[in-house]
């Protein structure tokens, strides 16, 4: 009989309440993703058959088209040159853009309406029928007449001209069902294109020649006019005299400029002196005569007389002082006379200074006036000389301009005459050069390869038809396979669950047949082959569930199947064994009242069991049965008379789960498939957590989404979906994983 574990701490009710965990979803939720490698491995034989069938179809199609509708292609190759360079421009690089435009224009012109219609209208229908019998015969009307309109429309379809990339070549090609017709038609189109090109060349040459002749005539007339005007100017003036007069005027103007500069300097100096004298004259304390005025007055004859007299008297006084002494009468008389002379000298100076000062001011004013007059006269002379020099310079410039203009026009005239000579030499050129190689050249277009009847058809070609058949048939098969994968809504693996929004994958269990350890029964794979692949997969599921349930404090786990045979019982038993193997005390309850199976899997009796406890006929302790596994007990379904589905939604079921949670670390409940009964929903409201088990290639994604929503809306937390019975995808990734896991486990045992 079960006993409660020692020192068990019961989680609070809030911890066991349903929590809404964030659901993981692929970034492409709701969008079917295709793994091309997996598809190739899964359908490798289908694709191999499609390749073989496509190759066979390609061979059959090749010979069918070869007999019924062969296509022959004849081609003419043209080489195009850059624009004709003039002599002075011969070393310049050809304008690549201009050449590209020219090539595109000529490619269009080769198959233009003008060329094709000229060929059809100017070619005798009888000869056309003789040369291109198969092609021309298609265009005879009821009266036996050749239908040019229909032939023209067909030529537009079969004739092509295109620039060969990265070259200066254009390919003109014609495709028909007869090799000879293709060569003939291509040759005739080439012939009429070259004729049309020649006509255009002649027309252009004539227009250019007329334009050049007019320009030559006009330039000659302009040159003659300029020469006459220049001769008239030279005759009237003489180039030598004009140049000499101009040089003379330059010299005179230079001399005038020198004089002007000197006079302006003198005038400026006099103005400065006049200002200085005027300031002395207007000084507040009276006139302050400068030293140069005093010096100039002292040089006057009258003043010089007084100075000399004073000097003589002073000399006499010095002599007498030595001879007679200081008190001599003569000495006193001389001193008296000396004092009178000095006084008279000062008086005379004072009288002469104002007069001399005023005369000096008047002299400066007069000098300034004279300088102004001289400057004005020189300015007038300079203007006159400048005008005369301008006239002479204008005459010289006119003569020089005329000479330069004559030289420029003469150069242009020579250039035009050279172009005229080239055009005269070119004329209308349609010249065959090197007849052995049959190269026809007109202007910038040269034929480098003539059309000849092809030996092999362009279409069909076996080397192309076989790959085309493989590609076409293989593509059709590939599209069908992809559409089948896209339209198949069945759950095939974890990737399909990830497509359902807000749905986790708790684990994947492969088919029992894929486990190399070959367990006797999938229901007890963990017990029978604990080192097998399936046992290891259940351990991975246990680890995931244990972490989630411990985080939320869950003790009761409902395992619900989507449809019958999905494997809910197998999952419940194997998970119970894996948990018990990890030292968890586990109780597994069989709540599948329709098809109970746990008692059979574990070898126990149906009764007493769950329904007996719910009916009150038994207690939990008396109904629980021990198994041959440590830490694992089972509560089977119970007696048949007490099996009532209503018990599962009753309060008695809640009390039973609460009692079991107090006695066991984990209680696992197996129930009827959710698609056939509402037992799963009823129990989900009584359990702490629930999970959904679906079988690969059985349930569809829509059903899984609906069941997930129903379980998610219950009280218990929905932990996710386990995909059971997953196939290894015909050698895909899962098969490789199974092989690696088995090999690793075997090596560990060894």
C-alpha positions as CSV (number, residue, x, y, z in Angstrom):
1,X,0.0,0.0,0.0
2,X,1.3,3.5,-0.8
3,X,2.6,5.7,2.0
4,X,3.2,9.4,1.9
5,X,6.8,10.4,1.3
6,X,8.6,11.8,4.4
7,X,9.1,15.5,4.8
8,X,7.0,16.3,1.6
9,X,6.4,20.0,1.2
10,X,3.1,20.6,-0.6
11,X,3.1,23.4,-3.1
12,X,0.7,26.2,-2.5
13,X,-2.5,26.2,-4.4
14,X,-1.4,29.3,-6.3
15,X,1.6,27.4,-7.5
16,X,-0.5,24.6,-8.8
17,X,-3.0,26.9,-10.5
18,X,-3.0,27.0,-14.3
19,X,-0.4,29.4,-15.7
20,X,-0.3,30.7,-19.2
21,X,3.2,30.0,-20.4
22,X,4.5,31.8,-23.4
23,X,4.0,29.5,-26.4
24,X,6.8,29.0,-28.8
25,X,6.1,29.4,-32.4
26,X,8.1,29.5,-35.5
27,X,8.7,32.8,-37.2
28,X,6.9,31.4,-40.1
29,X,3.9,30.1,-38.1
30,X,1.1,29.1,-40.4
31,X,3.4,28.9,-43.4
32,X,4.4,25.5,-44.7
33,X,8.2,25.3,-45.1
34,X,9.8,22.9,-47.6
35,X,13.1,21.2,-46.9
36,X,14.5,20.4,-50.4
37,X,17.1,18.0,-49.1
38,X,14.5,16.0,-47.2
39,X,12.2,15.9,-50.2
40,X,15.0,14.7,-52.4
41,X,15.8,11.9,-50.0
42,X,12.2,11.0,-49.4
43,X,11.3,10.9,-53.1
44,X,14.6,10.0,-54.5
45,X,13.3,7.0,-56.5
46,X,10.4,9.2,-57.9
47,X,12.9,11.8,-59.0
48,X,15.2,9.1,-60.4
49,X,12.3,7.7,-62.4
50,X,11.4,11.2,-63.6
51,X,14.9,11.8,-64.8
52,X,15.0,8.6,-66.8
53,X,11.5,9.2,-68.2
54,X,12.4,12.8,-69.1
55,X,15.6,11.6,-70.9
56,X,13.5,9.0,-72.9
57,X,10.9,11.7,-73.7
58,X,13.7,14.0,-74.8
59,X,15.1,11.4,-77.2
60,X,11.7,10.6,-78.6
61,X,10.9,14.3,-79.0
62,X,14.3,14.9,-80.7
63,X,13.7,12.3,-83.5
64,X,10.0,13.3,-83.8
65,X,10.9,17.0,-84.4
66,X,13.8,16.0,-86.6
67,X,11.4,14.2,-89.0
68,X,8.4,16.5,-88.7
69,X,9.7,20.0,-88.0
70,X,13.5,20.5,-88.2
71,X,14.8,24.1,-88.1
72,X,17.9,25.1,-90.0
73,X,19.7,28.4,-89.4
74,X,21.9,30.3,-91.9
75,X,23.9,33.3,-90.8
76,X,25.8,36.2,-92.3
77,X,28.3,38.1,-90.1
78,X,28.9,41.8,-90.5
79,X,31.8,43.8,-89.0
80,X,31.1,47.4,-88.3
81,X,33.7,50.1,-88.0
82,X,33.8,53.3,-85.9
83,X,33.2,56.7,-87.4
84,X,35.6,57.8,-90.2
85,X,38.4,59.8,-88.5
86,X,39.8,62.9,-90.2
87,X,43.5,63.2,-90.7
88,X,44.0,65.4,-87.7
89,X,41.9,63.0,-85.6
90,X,43.3,59.7,-86.7
91,X,44.9,59.0,-83.4
92,X,41.9,59.7,-81.3
93,X,39.9,56.8,-79.8
94,X,36.7,55.8,-81.5
95,X,33.6,56.9,-79.7
96,X,32.3,53.6,-78.3
97,X,28.8,55.0,-77.5
98,X,28.5,56.2,-81.1
99,X,29.6,52.8,-82.4
100,X,27.1,51.0,-80.1
101,X,24.3,53.2,-81.4
102,X,25.3,52.7,-85.0
103,X,25.4,48.9,-84.5
104,X,22.0,48.8,-82.9
105,X,20.6,51.0,-85.7
106,X,22.0,48.7,-88.4
107,X,20.7,45.6,-86.6
108,X,17.2,47.0,-86.9
109,X,17.7,48.1,-90.5
110,X,18.8,44.6,-91.7
111,X,15.3,43.2,-91.0
112,X,13.4,46.4,-91.5
113,X,10.2,46.6,-93.5
114,X,12.0,48.6,-96.2
115,X,14.6,45.9,-96.8
116,X,12.3,42.9,-96.6
117,X,9.7,44.5,-98.9
118,X,12.3,45.5,-101.4
119,X,13.5,41.9,-101.5
120,X,10.0,40.5,-102.1
121,X,9.0,43.2,-104.6
122,X,12.1,43.2,-106.7
123,X,12.7,39.5,-106.8
124,X,10.9,37.5,-109.6
125,X,8.4,35.2,-107.9
126,X,9.3,32.4,-110.4
127,X,13.0,32.6,-109.5
128,X,12.1,32.8,-105.8
129,X,10.1,29.6,-106.1
130,X,13.0,28.0,-107.9
131,X,15.6,29.0,-105.4
132,X,13.5,28.6,-102.2
133,X,11.0,25.9,-103.2
134,X,9.9,24.8,-99.7
135,X,9.6,28.3,-98.3
136,X,8.0,30.0,-101.3
137,X,5.4,27.2,-101.8
138,X,3.7,28.1,-98.5
139,X,2.6,31.5,-99.9
140,X,0.7,30.6,-103.0
141,X,-2.9,31.7,-102.9
142,X,-5.8,29.9,-104.5
143,X,-5.1,31.3,-108.0
144,X,-1.4,30.2,-107.8
145,X,-0.1,33.7,-107.2
146,X,2.7,34.5,-104.8
147,X,1.3,36.2,-101.6
148,X,3.9,38.9,-100.8
149,X,2.1,40.1,-97.7
150,X,2.0,36.6,-96.1
151,X,5.6,36.1,-97.1
152,X,6.6,39.4,-95.6
153,X,5.0,38.5,-92.3
154,X,6.8,35.2,-92.2
155,X,10.1,36.8,-93.0
156,X,9.6,39.1,-90.0
157,X,9.3,36.0,-87.9
158,X,12.2,33.9,-89.3
159,X,14.8,36.7,-90.0
160,X,16.7,38.1,-87.0
161,X,19.6,40.5,-86.7
162,X,21.4,41.0,-83.4
163,X,24.6,42.5,-82.1
164,X,27.1,39.9,-80.9
165,X,27.9,41.0,-77.3
166,X,31.3,42.5,-76.6
167,X,32.2,42.7,-80.3
168,X,31.8,44.9,-83.4
169,X,29.9,42.2,-85.2
170,X,26.2,41.7,-86.1
171,X,24.7,38.4,-87.0
172,X,21.9,38.2,-89.6
173,X,20.2,34.8,-89.4
174,X,17.3,33.1,-91.1
175,X,15.6,30.0,-89.7
176,X,13.6,27.7,-92.0
177,X,12.7,24.0,-92.3
178,X,15.0,23.7,-95.3
179,X,18.8,24.3,-95.2
180,X,19.0,25.6,-98.7
181,X,16.1,28.0,-98.2
182,X,17.7,29.4,-95.1
183,X,21.0,30.1,-96.9
184,X,19.2,31.6,-100.0
185,X,16.9,33.9,-98.0
186,X,19.7,35.1,-95.7
187,X,21.9,35.9,-98.8
188,X,19.1,37.9,-100.5
189,X,18.3,39.8,-97.3
190,X,22.0,40.6,-97.0
191,X,22.1,41.7,-100.7
192,X,19.1,44.1,-100.4
193,X,20.3,45.4,-97.1
194,X,23.7,46.3,-98.6
195,X,22.0,47.9,-101.6
196,X,19.8,49.9,-99.3
197,X,22.8,50.9,-97.2
198,X,24.5,52.0,-100.4
199,X,21.6,54.1,-101.5
200,X,21.5,55.7,-98.1
201,X,25.3,56.3,-98.3
202,X,24.9,57.9,-101.7
203,X,22.0,60.1,-100.6
204,X,24.0,61.1,-97.5
205,X,27.1,61.8,-99.6
206,X,25.1,63.9,-102.0
207,X,23.6,65.9,-99.2
208,X,27.0,66.4,-97.6
209,X,28.6,67.3,-100.9
210,X,26.0,69.9,-101.6
211,X,26.3,71.4,-98.2
212,X,30.1,71.4,-98.4
213,X,30.1,73.1,-101.9
214,X,27.8,75.8,-100.6
215,X,30.1,76.4,-97.6
216,X,33.2,76.5,-99.8
217,X,31.5,79.1,-102.0
218,X,30.5,81.2,-99.1
219,X,33.9,81.0,-97.5
220,X,35.7,82.1,-100.7
221,X,33.4,85.1,-101.0
222,X,34.0,86.1,-97.4
223,X,37.8,85.7,-97.8
224,X,37.8,87.9,-101.0
225,X,35.7,90.5,-99.2
226,X,38.1,90.6,-96.2
227,X,41.1,90.8,-98.4
228,X,39.6,93.8,-100.4
229,X,38.8,95.6,-97.1
230,X,42.3,95.0,-95.8
231,X,43.9,96.2,-99.0
232,X,41.9,99.4,-99.0
233,X,42.9,100.2,-95.4
234,X,46.5,99.5,-96.2
235,X,46.3,101.6,-99.3
236,X,44.8,104.6,-97.4
237,X,47.0,104.5,-94.4
238,X,50.0,102.3,-95.1
239,X,50.8,99.7,-92.5
240,X,54.4,101.0,-92.0
241,X,53.4,104.7,-91.4
242,X,50.5,103.6,-89.1
243,X,52.9,101.6,-87.0
244,X,55.5,104.5,-86.9
245,X,52.9,107.1,-86.0
246,X,51.6,104.8,-83.3
247,X,55.1,104.4,-81.9
248,X,55.6,108.2,-82.0
249,X,52.4,108.7,-80.2
250,X,53.4,106.2,-77.5
251,X,56.7,108.2,-77.0
252,X,54.9,111.6,-76.8
253,X,52.4,110.3,-74.3
254,X,55.2,108.9,-72.2
255,X,57.0,112.3,-72.2
256,X,53.8,114.1,-71.3
257,X,53.3,111.6,-68.4
258,X,56.8,112.3,-67.1
259,X,56.2,116.1,-67.2
260,X,52.8,115.8,-65.6
261,X,54.4,113.7,-62.8
262,X,57.1,116.3,-62.1
263,X,54.8,119.3,-62.2
264,X,52.3,117.6,-59.9
265,X,55.1,116.8,-57.4
266,X,56.2,120.5,-57.4
267,X,52.6,121.7,-57.1
268,X,52.0,119.4,-54.1
269,X,55.2,120.7,-52.4
270,X,54.1,124.4,-52.9
271,X,50.7,123.6,-51.6
272,X,52.2,122.1,-48.4
273,X,54.5,125.2,-47.9
274,X,51.6,127.6,-48.5
275,X,49.6,125.7,-45.8
276,X,52.6,126.0,-43.4
277,X,53.0,129.7,-44.0
278,X,49.3,130.3,-43.6
279,X,49.3,128.5,-40.3
280,X,52.2,130.7,-39.1
281,X,50.4,133.8,-40.2
282,X,47.2,132.8,-38.4
283,X,49.0,131.9,-35.1
284,X,47.1,133.2,-32.0
285,X,50.2,135.0,-30.5
286,X,51.1,136.7,-33.7
287,X,53.0,135.8,-36.8
288,X,55.8,133.2,-36.1
289,X,58.3,133.8,-38.9
290,X,60.2,130.7,-39.9
291,X,64.0,130.5,-39.8
292,X,64.1,130.3,-43.6
293,X,62.4,133.8,-43.8
294,X,64.9,135.2,-41.3
295,X,67.8,133.7,-43.2
296,X,66.4,135.1,-46.5
297,X,66.0,138.6,-44.9
298,X,69.6,138.5,-43.6
299,X,70.8,137.9,-47.1
300,X,69.2,141.2,-48.2
301,X,71.8,144.0,-49.2
302,X,70.5,146.5,-46.6
303,X,70.6,144.0,-43.8
304,X,74.0,142.8,-45.0
305,X,75.3,146.4,-44.8
306,X,74.1,146.7,-41.2
307,X,75.7,143.3,-40.3
308,X,79.0,144.3,-41.9
309,X,79.0,147.7,-40.1
310,X,78.3,146.1,-36.8
311,X,81.0,143.6,-37.4
312,X,83.6,146.3,-38.1
313,X,82.6,148.4,-35.1
314,X,82.9,145.3,-32.8
315,X,86.4,144.7,-34.3
316,X,87.5,148.3,-33.6
317,X,86.1,148.1,-30.0
318,X,88.2,145.0,-29.4
319,X,91.3,146.6,-30.7
320,X,90.8,149.9,-28.7
321,X,90.2,147.9,-25.5
322,X,93.7,146.5,-25.8
323,X,95.2,149.9,-26.6
324,X,93.5,152.5,-24.4
325,X,91.3,150.7,-21.8
326,X,87.7,150.7,-21.1
327,X,87.1,154.3,-20.1
328,X,88.6,155.9,-23.2
329,X,86.2,158.4,-24.9
330,X,86.7,157.0,-28.3
331,X,85.8,153.6,-27.0
332,X,82.6,154.9,-25.5
333,X,81.7,156.6,-28.8
334,X,82.3,153.4,-30.7
335,X,80.1,151.5,-28.3
336,X,77.4,154.1,-28.7
337,X,77.6,153.9,-32.5
338,X,77.5,150.0,-32.3
339,X,74.3,150.1,-30.2
340,X,72.7,152.4,-32.7
341,X,73.6,150.2,-35.6
342,X,72.2,147.1,-33.9
343,X,69.0,148.9,-33.0
344,X,68.7,150.1,-36.6
345,X,69.4,146.5,-37.8
346,X,66.5,145.1,-35.7
347,X,64.2,147.8,-36.8
348,X,65.0,147.1,-40.4
349,X,64.5,143.4,-39.9
350,X,61.1,143.9,-38.3
351,X,60.1,146.1,-41.2
352,X,61.3,143.7,-43.9
353,X,59.9,140.4,-42.4
354,X,56.1,141.1,-43.0
355,X,56.8,142.4,-46.5
356,X,59.1,139.4,-47.4
357,X,56.6,136.9,-45.7
358,X,53.7,138.3,-47.7
359,X,55.8,138.2,-50.9
360,X,56.7,134.6,-50.2
361,X,53.0,133.6,-49.8
362,X,52.1,135.3,-53.1
363,X,55.0,133.6,-54.8
364,X,53.7,130.2,-53.6
365,X,50.2,131.1,-54.8
366,X,51.4,132.2,-58.1
367,X,53.5,129.0,-58.5
368,X,50.5,126.8,-57.7
369,X,48.4,128.7,-60.3
370,X,51.1,128.3,-62.9
371,X,51.4,124.5,-62.1
372,X,47.6,124.1,-62.4
373,X,47.7,125.7,-65.8
374,X,50.5,123.6,-67.0
375,X,48.8,120.4,-65.7
376,X,45.6,121.3,-67.6
377,X,47.5,121.9,-70.8
378,X,49.4,118.6,-70.4
379,X,46.2,116.7,-69.7
380,X,44.6,118.2,-72.9
381,X,47.7,117.2,-74.8
382,X,47.6,113.7,-73.4
383,X,43.9,113.3,-74.3
384,X,44.6,114.4,-77.8
385,X,47.6,112.1,-78.2
386,X,45.5,109.2,-76.7
387,X,42.7,109.7,-79.2
388,X,45.2,109.8,-82.0
389,X,46.8,106.6,-80.7
390,X,43.5,104.9,-80.3
391,X,42.6,105.6,-83.9
392,X,46.0,104.2,-85.0
393,X,45.6,101.1,-82.7
394,X,42.0,100.5,-84.0
395,X,43.4,100.5,-87.6
396,X,46.1,98.1,-86.6
397,X,43.7,95.8,-84.7
398,X,41.3,95.8,-87.7
399,X,44.1,94.9,-90.0
400,X,45.2,92.1,-87.6
401,X,41.6,90.8,-87.1
402,X,41.1,90.7,-90.8
403,X,44.3,88.8,-91.3
404,X,43.4,86.3,-88.6
405,X,39.9,85.9,-89.9
406,X,41.3,85.3,-93.4
407,X,43.6,82.7,-92.0
408,X,40.8,81.0,-90.1
409,X,38.5,81.0,-93.0
410,X,41.3,79.7,-95.3
411,X,41.9,76.8,-92.8
412,X,38.2,76.0,-92.8
413,X,38.2,76.2,-96.6
414,X,41.1,73.8,-96.9
415,X,39.3,71.4,-94.5
416,X,36.1,71.6,-96.5
417,X,38.0,71.0,-99.8
418,X,39.6,68.0,-98.2
419,X,36.2,66.6,-97.2
420,X,34.9,67.3,-100.7
421,X,37.8,65.4,-102.2
422,X,37.1,62.4,-99.9
423,X,33.4,62.5,-100.9
424,X,34.3,62.7,-104.5
425,X,36.6,59.7,-104.0
426,X,34.1,57.7,-102.1
427,X,31.0,58.5,-104.2
428,X,28.7,55.6,-104.0
429,X,30.9,52.7,-103.0
430,X,29.7,49.1,-103.4
431,X,33.1,47.4,-104.1
432,X,34.0,43.8,-103.7
433,X,37.4,43.4,-102.1
434,X,39.3,40.1,-102.1
435,X,36.9,38.1,-104.3
436,X,38.4,34.8,-103.1
437,X,37.0,35.5,-99.6
438,X,33.9,37.3,-101.0
439,X,34.1,40.2,-98.6
440,X,31.7,43.0,-99.5
441,X,32.3,46.5,-98.0
442,X,30.1,49.5,-98.0
443,X,31.0,52.5,-95.9
444,X,31.4,51.3,-92.3
445,X,29.8,47.9,-92.8
446,X,31.8,44.9,-94.1
447,X,30.6,41.3,-94.7
448,X,33.1,38.9,-93.0
449,X,31.0,35.7,-93.3
450,X,28.5,34.7,-96.0
451,X,25.5,32.5,-95.3
452,X,25.8,28.9,-96.4
453,X,23.5,25.9,-96.2
454,X,23.9,24.4,-92.7
455,X,24.8,20.7,-92.4
456,X,23.0,20.2,-89.1
457,X,19.7,21.6,-87.9
458,X,19.6,24.2,-85.2
459,X,16.5,22.5,-83.8
460,X,16.2,19.8,-82.6
461,X,19.6,18.9,-81.0
462,X,19.9,15.7,-79.0
463,X,22.3,17.4,-76.5
464,X,19.6,20.0,-75.8
465,X,16.4,17.9,-76.1
466,X,17.5,15.3,-73.5
467,X,18.3,17.9,-70.8
468,X,15.1,19.8,-71.8
469,X,13.0,16.6,-71.4
470,X,14.7,15.8,-68.0
471,X,14.1,19.4,-66.9
472,X,10.5,19.5,-68.1
473,X,9.4,16.2,-66.8
474,X,11.5,16.5,-63.6
475,X,10.1,19.9,-63.0
476,X,6.5,18.6,-63.4
477,X,7.2,15.8,-60.9
478,X,8.9,18.3,-58.6
479,X,5.9,20.6,-58.7
480,X,3.6,17.8,-58.0
481,X,5.7,16.6,-55.0
482,X,5.9,20.2,-53.6
483,X,2.2,20.7,-54.1
484,X,1.5,17.4,-52.4
485,X,3.7,18.5,-49.4
486,X,2.0,21.9,-49.3
487,X,-1.5,20.5,-49.5
488,X,-0.9,17.6,-47.1
489,X,-2.3,18.9,-43.8
490,X,-1.4,15.8,-41.8
491,X,1.1,16.1,-39.0
492,X,4.3,14.4,-40.1
493,X,6.8,15.6,-37.6
494,X,7.7,18.4,-35.2
495,X,8.0,20.9,-38.0
496,X,4.3,20.6,-38.7
497,X,3.5,21.3,-35.1
498,X,5.7,24.4,-35.2
499,X,3.5,25.7,-38.0
500,X,0.5,25.9,-35.6
501,X,0.5,29.3,-33.7
502,X,1.2,29.2,-30.0
503,X,1.9,25.4,-29.9
504,X,4.9,23.8,-28.3
505,X,6.5,20.5,-29.2
506,X,7.4,18.5,-26.1
507,X,9.0,15.7,-27.9
508,X,9.1,13.3,-30.9
509,X,8.8,9.5,-30.7
510,X,9.8,7.5,-33.8
511,X,8.2,4.4,-35.2
512,X,9.1,1.3,-33.2
513,X,10.3,-0.4,-36.4
514,X,13.0,2.3,-36.8
515,X,14.6,1.5,-33.4
516,X,17.6,-0.8,-34.1
517,X,17.3,-2.3,-30.6
518,X,13.9,-3.7,-31.7
519,X,11.8,-3.5,-28.4
520,X,9.3,-6.3,-27.9
521,X,6.4,-3.9,-27.3
522,X,6.3,-0.2,-27.9
523,X,4.1,0.2,-24.7
524,X,7.0,-1.0,-22.5
525,X,10.0,0.1,-24.7
526,X,11.6,1.8,-21.8
527,X,11.5,-1.3,-19.6
528,X,12.4,-3.8,-22.3
529,X,15.2,-1.8,-24.1
530,X,16.3,0.9,-21.7
531,X,19.3,1.7,-24.0
532,X,17.2,1.9,-27.2
533,X,16.4,4.9,-29.3
534,X,12.8,5.1,-28.2
535,X,13.7,4.8,-24.5
536,X,16.2,7.7,-25.0
537,X,13.5,9.7,-26.7
538,X,11.2,9.2,-23.8
539,X,14.0,10.4,-21.4
540,X,14.3,13.6,-23.5
541,X,10.5,14.1,-23.1
542,X,10.7,13.5,-19.4
543,X,13.5,16.0,-19.0
544,X,11.4,18.7,-20.8
545,X,8.2,17.9,-18.9
546,X,10.0,17.7,-15.5
547,X,11.5,21.1,-15.9
548,X,8.2,22.7,-16.9
549,X,6.3,21.0,-14.1
550,X,8.8,21.8,-11.4
551,X,8.8,25.4,-12.3
552,X,5.1,25.6,-11.8
553,X,4.8,23.1,-9.0
554,X,2.6,20.7,-11.0
555,X,1.9,17.2,-9.6
556,X,-0.9,15.8,-12.0
557,X,-0.4,15.4,-15.7
558,X,-3.1,14.5,-18.2
559,X,-2.0,12.7,-21.4
560,X,-4.7,13.0,-24.0
561,X,-4.7,11.4,-27.5
562,X,-6.0,13.3,-30.5
563,X,-7.4,10.2,-32.2
564,X,-7.6,6.5,-31.5
565,X,-4.3,4.6,-31.9
566,X,-2.3,7.9,-31.4
567,X,-0.3,6.3,-28.5
568,X,-1.5,8.1,-25.4
569,X,-1.4,4.8,-23.3
570,X,2.1,4.0,-24.7
571,X,3.2,7.5,-23.8
572,X,1.7,7.4,-20.3
573,X,3.3,4.1,-19.4
574,X,6.8,4.9,-20.8
575,X,6.8,8.4,-19.2
576,X,5.7,6.8,-15.8
577,X,8.6,4.4,-16.1
578,X,11.1,7.1,-17.0
579,X,10.0,9.4,-14.1
580,X,10.1,6.4,-11.6
581,X,13.6,5.6,-12.8
582,X,14.7,9.1,-11.8
583,X,13.6,8.5,-8.1
584,X,10.2,10.0,-8.5
585,X,7.3,8.2,-6.9
586,X,4.8,7.9,-9.7
587,X,1.1,6.9,-9.9
588,X,-0.3,6.1,-13.4
589,X,-4.1,6.2,-13.6
590,X,-6.1,4.6,-16.4
591,X,-9.0,7.0,-17.0
592,X,-9.8,5.6,-20.5
593,X,-13.3,4.2,-19.7
594,X,-13.9,3.2,-23.3
595,X,-10.8,1.2,-24.1
596,X,-8.7,0.7,-21.0
597,X,-5.3,-0.8,-21.7
598,X,-2.9,0.0,-18.9
599,X,-3.8,-3.0,-16.8
600,X,-3.0,-5.2,-19.8
601,X,0.3,-3.4,-20.5
602,X,1.5,-3.7,-16.9
603,X,0.0,-7.1,-16.3
604,X,-2.5,-6.1,-13.6
605,X,-6.2,-6.6,-12.8
606,X,-8.9,-4.2,-14.1
607,X,-10.4,-4.0,-10.6
608,X,-10.5,-2.6,-8.1
609,X,-9.6,0.7,-9.8
610,X,-10.5,4.3,-10.5
611,X,-14.2,3.9,-11.1
612,X,-14.6,1.9,-7.9
613,X,-12.9,4.7,-5.9
614,X,-15.1,7.3,-7.6
615,X,-18.2,5.3,-6.8
616,X,-17.2,5.0,-3.2
617,X,-16.8,1.2,-3.3
618,X,-13.0,1.4,-2.7
619,X,-10.4,3.8,-1.2
620,X,-7.4,5.0,-3.0
621,X,-5.1,3.0,-0.9
622,X,-7.0,-0.2,-1.4
623,X,-7.4,0.3,-5.2
624,X,-3.8,1.2,-6.0
625,X,-1.7,-1.7,-7.3
626,X,2.0,-2.0,-7.2
627,X,4.0,-2.8,-10.3
628,X,7.3,-4.7,-10.9
629,X,9.0,-1.3,-11.2
630,X,10.2,0.5,-8.1
631,X,8.5,3.8,-7.3
632,X,5.7,3.0,-9.9
633,X,2.1,2.2,-8.9
634,X,-1.0,1.9,-11.0
635,X,-4.7,2.7,-10.5
636,X,-6.5,0.7,-13.2
637,X,-9.8,1.5,-14.7
638,X,-12.0,-0.4,-12.2
639,X,-15.0,-2.7,-12.4
640,X,-17.3,-2.5,-15.5
641,X,-20.5,-1.8,-13.5
642,X,-18.9,1.4,-12.1
643,X,-17.6,2.8,-15.3
644,X,-19.5,6.1,-15.7
645,X,-18.0,8.9,-17.7
646,X,-19.8,11.4,-15.4
647,X,-17.5,10.5,-12.6
648,X,-14.5,12.1,-14.3
649,X,-16.1,15.5,-14.1
650,X,-17.4,15.1,-10.6
651,X,-15.9,16.5,-7.4
652,X,-14.9,13.0,-6.4
653,X,-12.3,13.0,-9.2
654,X,-10.9,16.3,-7.8
655,X,-10.6,14.8,-4.3
656,X,-8.9,11.7,-5.7
657,X,-6.3,13.7,-7.6
658,X,-5.7,15.9,-4.5
659,X,-5.2,12.8,-2.3
660,X,-2.9,11.2,-4.9
661,X,-0.9,14.4,-5.3
662,X,-0.2,14.3,-1.5
663,X,1.1,10.7,-1.8
664,X,3.1,10.8,-5.0
665,X,5.6,13.1,-6.7
666,X,3.8,12.7,-10.0
667,X,0.4,11.5,-11.1
668,X,-0.1,10.6,-14.8
669,X,-3.6,10.1,-16.1
670,X,-4.4,8.3,-19.4
671,X,-7.8,9.1,-20.9
672,X,-9.9,8.5,-24.0
673,X,-9.0,10.2,-27.3
674,X,-10.2,13.8,-27.4
675,X,-11.9,13.4,-30.8
676,X,-14.3,10.7,-29.5
677,X,-15.2,11.9,-26.0
678,X,-15.2,14.9,-23.7
679,X,-13.3,13.0,-21.0
680,X,-10.0,14.8,-21.8
681,X,-11.6,18.3,-21.4
682,X,-13.3,17.2,-18.1
683,X,-10.0,15.9,-16.7
684,X,-8.0,18.9,-17.9
685,X,-10.0,21.1,-15.6
686,X,-9.0,18.8,-12.7
687,X,-5.3,18.3,-13.5
688,X,-2.4,20.7,-13.0
689,X,-1.1,20.2,-16.6
690,X,-2.0,18.4,-19.8
691,X,-0.3,17.4,-23.0
692,X,-1.6,16.1,-26.4
693,X,-0.3,13.0,-28.1
694,X,-0.8,12.8,-31.9
695,X,0.4,10.1,-34.4
696,X,2.3,11.1,-37.5
697,X,0.4,10.9,-40.7
698,X,-2.9,10.5,-38.8
699,X,-4.1,13.8,-37.2
700,X,-4.2,17.0,-39.3
701,X,-2.9,20.4,-38.2
702,X,-6.5,21.8,-38.0
703,X,-7.6,19.1,-35.6
704,X,-4.4,19.6,-33.5
705,X,-5.0,23.3,-33.4
706,X,-8.6,22.8,-32.2
707,X,-7.7,20.3,-29.5
708,X,-4.8,22.5,-28.4
709,X,-7.3,25.4,-28.0
710,X,-9.7,23.3,-25.9
711,X,-7.0,22.0,-23.6
712,X,-5.4,25.5,-23.3
713,X,-8.7,26.9,-22.2
714,X,-9.0,24.5,-19.3
715,X,-7.7,25.0,-15.7
716,X,-4.6,23.0,-16.2
717,X,-1.6,24.3,-18.0
718,X,-1.2,23.0,-21.6
719,X,2.4,21.9,-21.9
720,X,2.5,21.0,-25.6
721,X,2.2,18.3,-28.2
722,X,4.1,15.0,-28.5
723,X,4.4,13.6,-32.0
724,X,4.3,9.8,-31.9
725,X,5.2,7.2,-34.6
726,X,7.3,9.7,-36.7
727,X,8.8,8.0,-39.8
728,X,12.4,8.5,-40.7
729,X,11.5,10.3,-43.9
730,X,13.0,7.8,-46.4
731,X,16.6,8.3,-45.3
732,X,16.3,11.9,-44.2
733,X,17.7,13.6,-41.1
734,X,15.7,11.5,-38.6
735,X,17.1,8.3,-39.8
736,X,20.6,9.6,-39.4
737,X,19.9,10.8,-35.9
738,X,18.5,7.4,-35.0
739,X,21.6,5.6,-36.3
740,X,23.9,8.0,-34.4
741,X,21.9,7.6,-31.2
742,X,21.9,3.8,-31.4
743,X,25.6,3.6,-32.2
744,X,26.5,5.9,-29.3
745,X,24.4,3.8,-26.8
746,X,26.0,0.6,-28.0
747,X,29.5,2.0,-27.6
748,X,28.5,3.2,-24.1
749,X,27.4,-0.4,-23.2
750,X,30.5,-1.9,-24.6
